[in-house]
Amino acid sequence: MAAGTKQSEFRIDARDKTGKAIQYFLMASTRGEARKRAKQQTKSRGGSLLGVHKKKTYVYRVKRGTRYVDGFQNAYSRDEVVRALESLRFDVQSVRRVFDFKGRAPINEIVSFVGTSARLLEQKIAYAEVLQIMSTNVKNRYLRGAIKDILNDLRNGVDSREAFIRQGRVFGEHNALMLGIASKSGDMVSIFKSVSSLVERQAEFKKGLTSSLLLPAVTSLTLIGAIGFYALFLLPKMVQTMGPLLTEIPPLTALTMEVSQFVKDNYIILLLTIAGLTGGFYAYILSAEGKYNLHRYLIKVPYVGNILRNTSIEIFCNVLGIMYTTSGENIDAIQIAGDSSGNIYLARQIRTVTIPMMLKFGTELPRALEATDFFPEMIVSRFRTAAETGDVKATANQLAEFYQTENHYALKNLTSVIEVSISILIMIAMVFLTYLSTEMSSVRMDTMGQ
């Protein structure tokens, strides 16, 4: 599963090479992707594809005796819901499709759900009962619906990891994956606590970074607005009023007037150009290759890029510390850590460089990580020592704590740097406006003196 993609469940109807009808299920981002994969799988088995059906949500009203009951059911068709309700001896009144646009649950709700679940599991309460309790106590409707869907899937025999992955749109793809793995592990409480801490840490970082960048964004827009108003409206009116008395326009004023007139004459073209460039840029960075290149070069931006890189390393080490086992194969743990890092460039490097090197050539983890061209020498060195001592899990947790502390202070320093930059920006804008006003004042005095 690609990181960050929204998956839906599809039922595939097909015939095998003997003509026997078969059904199987797969997860895909779009119907087109599901159909393409279904064709490939069916063809490889020598069969033929009959249909691709997406799982949808239906709302129903049934009657039993004198009482009406309303509810929701996930199914592949309306007839499937009707047959299921009739088999339970309900008098079906109506069944209609619901366009359920699931949104991402707030981070604080996810943290609360995971943390509370961990505490309930510590009390030796059965996992299904924990989910049942949480489904009636969470406030967010998306999260409440997702928990109910997980419960329903578990009752229908769906693998617990798969049940959580299906709700990746609500939990976040990586959070859902880790919770699904935790639900199958022998140490659910420990992993649930670690996931709760990780999600909370990610939320704190995003909130801190947003707060740091919000002030400069607002200040910059305000300054641009003030300079634009002066140059496009106020200055031209002043020059127009003083026109008959002016013998010569100062250089900066003349340049500003030329720019002002150019903007007025071509504002439609300029707006369309800006909108086109902005739309094109966003369309590109929303594409798979655009996201990859954005994440690849964003970490090279001075200071801010270093914070983003260190944050991805922190999350990678944190998840690796959660998932890594002292025995057995840890390829999945390394891949999950890469996908969870939040950096698509690192995730692809782990998938296409690190994992193949370890599987095909038996390369040790430190050298495979070094080949990604993402991790600093200190990380590689620590993992090299950990590989020799067999203490990778503890080392990953130590590195996560180290980078967490470093990022905490880096964000504080970033705030100070931004404040100084804003002060400089304001000073430059004030000098420009003051000098422009002084030019106009001097012109007026000289002219009046003649």
Buried (B, 14 or more C-beta within 10 A) or exposed (E): EEBBBEBBBBBBBBBEEEEEEBEEBBBBEBEEBBBEBBBEBBEEBEBEBBEBBBBBBBBBBBEEEEEEEEEBBBBBBBEBBBEBBEEEEBEBEEBEEEEEEBEBBBBEBBBBBBBBBBBBBEEEBEBEEBBBBBBEEBEBEBBBBBBBBBBBBBEEEBEBBBBBBBBBBBBBBBBBBBBBBBBEBEEBBBBBBBBBBBBBBBBBBEEBBEEBBEEBEEBBEEBEEEBEEBBBEEBBEBBEEBEEEBEEBBEBBEEBBEEBEEEEEEEEEEEEEEEEEEEEEEEEBEEEEBBBBBBBEBBEEEEBEBBBBBBBBBBBBBBBBBBBEEEEEBEBBBBBBBBBBBBBBBBBBBBEBBBEBBEEEEBBBBBBBBBBEBBEEEBBEBBBEBBEEEEBBBBBBBBBBBBBEBBEEBBEEBBEEBEEEBEEBBEEBEEBBEEBBEBBEEBBEEBEEE
